[in-house]
Each structure stands twice: as structure tokens, then as C-alpha cells.
Amino acid sequence: MEIKYLEWNLNARGNKNYTIPSFVPEYIIQKNVDIMVLLEFCCGDNWNDFKCILEKDYDLYISPYISGNYNQVCIALRRSRKFQMEKIIVEDACDINIPEFLQIDVHIDEKQINIIGTRIKTEGKSKENQYNFLKTHFKSLNTVLCLGDFNCVYNKLSEFMDAELDVYGPRIKNNYYSFVFENGDCQGLDWVITKGISSVYNPYDDKNKTPYATYDWEYITEDNGYEKKTKADYLNIEGLPDHAILTGAIDI
């Protein structure tokens, strides 16, 4: 049973005055996936407009908004796939040792799956504690699909996770990356962690180059507000996404 997903860091930066870019809901709708995870997310001034577009086809679940500088996580599940809700788990977003986190436990076709959206915080020196939190949390779960911005390269993330956990993503060596730093370095930071999943694969046209997942940068256009952006703007693109969209599929 194929389930398509996407994960996208929207770069809201915990801003209570954040406005979700108008192109975002239309863009992700056209991706036609079953599970969406939106990170560095805030409901924002135009939340009702965003919700109106997505709720035509998806059920939305959002972690609580705490205060400035803390982000929410949004998970959207395609209604036509008939995911049966079991439980929602949130964690303390203010705890520097816990990542931004939202877990939705569902049944689909009599199979349970733990869907998790997460982002590792970069403030302070707590990244290793956050990875350990995730690793410990996963021990109690049987079937995990965790989509996240781990602020970490593939090899390092794989070292942190237990052997029963699998880390997947696009092939960086084939020039796939999800973030560009100010100095021009390109790295993959957005990954898939699974446990008890039958298969993880890329169902799209570039599957021969990157068989497990792919990154999408096609949203960066003049019409979407990137017309005058230069190399010097990479870490200062306020209000606009600055990560690639991670997309792929699983069978459970």
C-alpha cells in the first residue's frame, strides 16, 4: 500500500506576526501526497485562508503555539485515505533538550503507523540531547514514519540512531541538497527516519538518480517572491521557505 509524503520547513522563525506565503497551500496541494509535515510553522495572520484551502482534502493537526521564537508543527492527512485517528502526542516546545515535535498515531487498512514531524533546534548546545530524546522515544514505537529537519547531515544522523532505525533521503552525491548556507555550502538536512516500514522509495521521475526520496526546489520563482534574492540572502529570507521540500513514498 503506497503512501506518499512531503516535509517542508517554512522558515516562520516562531514569529507571531508571520503570514503563510500565499503560494504555499496551492503548491503543496498540487504535490498530491497523503501525508504532509510542515515545520518551522506558525498559524499566522492568514491561518483561516490556509486552513480553508487544505481542509477541502486534508485533516489538519497542529502542535500548540507557545510564544515568540518557538515554532509549531503541522501534520496534514489526506481524508480520502481514511486514516483512523488513535492518539496525538505533543512535547514541551520550550524545553531546549526536546525538539519541536508532533506525533499522530493512526490506523490505515488495519495497520498502525506513528507519524511524527520534528525539527531539531539549533539554539544552545542541546542538539545531541534532542537526538537522544528521539532515539529513546522511538524505542516504544513499532511502526514509525518520522519526517524532519534534523539540522544534521546523513552520516551524523545515522550514527545517532539505533540499528533498528533506518535513515533515508535523497542522494547528496548526485547534487541533491535541502539547504544552502551563506558560504555556499549545500547540505541535506531534511530526512526520513523509519522503523517497521516495509519499503521506502522515490515514486517520481528522478528515482534512478535518487531511489529513496527526492528534494523539490521548484517553488523558487519570481512570482513566489524570490525575484530579487541574492546569495547574501540565504540566511535572511524572512517569511519565505528556505529549505527544499522532501518528498517520497512508503509501503507499510
Legacy VTK file of the C-alpha trace (Angstrom):
# vtk DataFile Version 3.0
C-alpha trace
ASCII
DATASET POLYDATA
POINTS 252 float
0.000 0.000 0.000
1.718 3.157 -1.225
1.597 6.279 0.947
3.165 9.443 -0.468
4.510 12.125 1.834
6.185 15.511 1.903
8.046 17.514 4.552
8.783 21.240 4.286
10.442 23.766 6.577
8.537 27.036 6.029
11.001 29.289 7.906
8.420 31.019 10.124
11.048 31.511 12.866
8.440 31.482 15.624
7.120 34.857 14.525
3.632 35.525 15.889
3.155 38.101 13.106
4.098 35.545 10.447
1.997 35.323 7.293
1.973 31.991 5.454
3.051 32.788 1.864
0.020 32.621 -0.401
1.707 30.185 -2.799
2.385 27.573 -0.093
-1.048 25.893 0.212
-1.609 25.765 -3.538
1.888 24.376 -4.113
1.597 21.574 -1.595
-1.922 20.677 -2.750
-0.595 20.066 -6.255
2.015 17.646 -4.877
-0.925 15.282 -4.296
0.521 13.434 -1.297
-1.189 11.544 1.526
0.836 12.918 4.453
2.224 16.446 4.809
4.547 17.613 7.571
5.193 21.360 7.800
7.989 22.513 10.105
9.056 25.920 11.412
5.353 26.533 11.036
3.149 29.170 12.684
-0.594 29.545 12.157
-0.004 33.185 11.265
-2.249 36.060 10.306
-3.831 34.223 7.380
-4.336 30.851 9.076
-8.034 30.747 8.159
-7.264 31.162 4.449
-4.597 28.451 4.604
-6.908 26.109 6.510
-9.781 26.703 4.109
-7.690 25.554 1.143
-6.177 22.469 2.773
-9.261 21.273 4.629
-11.013 20.597 1.357
-8.917 17.416 1.142
-6.948 17.077 4.393
-7.438 16.833 8.139
-5.007 19.176 9.924
-3.250 18.644 13.262
-1.082 21.335 14.818
1.101 21.481 17.912
0.302 24.371 20.304
1.728 27.855 19.836
3.782 28.747 22.903
5.410 32.149 22.425
7.779 34.056 20.179
10.822 32.157 18.859
9.065 28.775 19.195
7.576 27.091 16.148
4.631 24.789 15.637
4.450 21.535 13.673
1.561 20.922 11.271
0.630 17.446 10.016
-1.993 17.032 7.287
-3.575 13.672 6.427
-5.497 13.108 3.198
-9.101 12.451 4.131
-9.778 10.075 1.232
-7.147 7.647 2.552
-9.344 7.154 5.645
-6.660 7.367 8.298
-8.292 6.413 11.610
-7.105 8.665 14.416
-5.882 6.996 17.599
-3.785 9.465 19.550
-1.983 12.818 19.359
1.265 13.394 21.270
2.952 16.764 21.752
6.051 17.726 23.713
7.182 20.850 25.575
8.394 23.210 22.852
10.084 25.418 25.447
12.423 22.643 26.622
15.705 23.203 24.785
16.523 19.488 25.136
13.399 18.392 23.238
12.933 19.069 19.509
9.858 20.680 18.016
7.601 17.642 17.870
4.159 16.360 16.922
3.094 12.704 16.739
-0.120 11.382 15.211
-0.928 7.684 15.743
-3.305 6.315 13.114
-4.634 3.085 11.652
-4.941 2.595 7.914
-6.143 -0.655 6.376
-5.879 -2.293 9.821
-2.224 -1.294 10.172
-0.965 1.168 12.758
1.581 3.852 11.954
3.192 6.505 14.171
3.542 9.672 12.062
5.998 12.190 13.517
7.040 15.669 12.431
10.091 17.117 14.143
12.725 19.816 13.923
15.987 19.831 15.862
16.543 23.242 17.453
19.882 24.906 16.802
19.957 27.236 19.803
22.491 26.457 22.518
24.388 23.150 22.624
21.492 20.761 23.053
21.376 19.019 19.666
22.767 15.730 20.996
20.194 15.744 23.808
17.445 16.223 21.252
18.686 13.307 19.138
18.797 11.156 22.271
15.238 12.175 23.099
14.077 10.958 19.690
16.083 7.745 19.871
14.622 6.912 23.295
11.112 7.828 22.174
11.317 5.552 19.132
12.073 2.512 21.335
8.444 2.350 22.481
7.027 2.504 18.940
6.580 -0.269 16.382
5.875 1.404 13.019
7.446 4.841 12.623
7.432 7.411 9.839
9.371 10.408 11.137
9.810 13.337 8.747
12.039 16.138 9.899
14.560 18.898 9.635
17.293 17.303 11.715
19.829 20.090 11.178
22.335 17.342 10.599
23.941 15.555 7.657
23.001 11.968 6.835
26.064 10.211 8.225
25.904 12.013 11.549
22.173 11.367 11.975
22.643 7.673 11.150
25.337 7.412 13.824
22.980 8.854 16.433
20.121 6.441 15.689
19.883 2.805 16.828
20.368 -0.072 14.392
16.608 -0.771 14.347
16.025 2.688 12.869
16.607 3.465 9.190
17.526 6.914 7.870
16.625 7.756 4.273
16.884 10.734 1.980
17.984 11.923 -1.444
21.473 11.163 -2.743
23.604 14.134 -1.816
26.424 12.891 -4.057
24.097 13.367 -7.041
23.771 17.062 -6.197
20.622 16.757 -4.086
20.537 19.080 -1.087
17.886 20.726 1.086
19.657 23.834 2.376
22.272 26.299 1.139
24.414 28.089 3.701
25.612 31.644 3.402
29.091 30.473 2.379
27.580 28.487 -0.496
27.846 25.044 1.124
24.971 22.779 0.117
23.802 20.079 2.518
20.935 17.727 3.131
19.291 18.475 6.494
15.803 17.047 5.908
15.461 13.270 6.266
13.125 10.338 6.831
13.556 8.015 9.813
11.568 4.778 9.735
11.017 1.714 11.889
8.962 -1.319 10.884
8.194 0.090 7.409
8.192 -2.417 4.528
9.818 -0.144 1.941
10.884 3.459 1.382
11.278 4.731 -2.163
11.094 7.621 -4.594
8.000 7.275 -6.844
8.936 10.267 -9.025
10.737 10.673 -12.356
14.229 11.081 -10.849
14.115 7.757 -8.983
17.109 6.403 -10.909
19.284 9.225 -9.545
17.899 9.135 -6.012
15.963 5.921 -5.259
14.720 6.608 -1.696
13.426 10.204 -1.770
13.890 13.498 -3.573
14.147 17.241 -2.903
11.999 19.798 -4.707
13.226 23.394 -5.224
10.746 24.245 -7.994
8.814 26.646 -5.770
11.607 29.230 -6.009
10.274 31.539 -8.714
9.926 35.254 -9.270
6.155 35.031 -8.825
6.609 33.467 -5.390
8.710 36.351 -4.104
12.280 35.250 -4.802
12.928 37.609 -7.723
15.451 39.929 -6.035
17.043 37.403 -3.694
20.821 37.039 -3.936
23.406 34.735 -2.441
23.701 37.069 0.541
20.024 36.491 1.384
20.235 32.755 2.122
20.062 33.199 5.901
17.862 36.279 5.751
14.855 35.198 3.728
12.260 36.231 6.273
8.751 34.989 5.670
9.661 32.675 2.774
10.656 28.982 2.834
14.403 28.379 2.584
14.548 24.557 2.548
13.799 22.139 -0.264
10.642 20.062 0.009
11.406 16.434 0.908
9.118 14.012 -0.946
8.849 10.260 -1.356
6.701 7.232 -0.582
6.480 4.255 1.750
4.742 0.892 1.837
3.585 -0.412 5.210
LINES 1 253
252 0 1 2 3 4 5 6 7 8 9 10 11 12 13 14 15 16 17 18 19 20 21 22 23 24 25 26 27 28 29 30 31 32 33 34 35 36 37 38 39 40 41 42 43 44 45 46 47 48 49 50 51 52 53 54 55 56 57 58 59 60 61 62 63 64 65 66 67 68 69 70 71 72 73 74 75 76 77 78 79 80 81 82 83 84 85 86 87 88 89 90 91 92 93 94 95 96 97 98 99 100 101 102 103 104 105 106 107 108 109 110 111 112 113 114 115 116 117 118 119 120 121 122 123 124 125 126 127 128 129 130 131 132 133 134 135 136 137 138 139 140 141 142 143 144 145 146 147 148 149 150 151 152 153 154 155 156 157 158 159 160 161 162 163 164 165 166 167 168 169 170 171 172 173 174 175 176 177 178 179 180 181 182 183 184 185 186 187 188 189 190 191 192 193 194 195 196 197 198 199 200 201 202 203 204 205 206 207 208 209 210 211 212 213 214 215 216 217 218 219 220 221 222 223 224 225 226 227 228 229 230 231 232 233 234 235 236 237 238 239 240 241 242 243 244 245 246 247 248 249 250 251
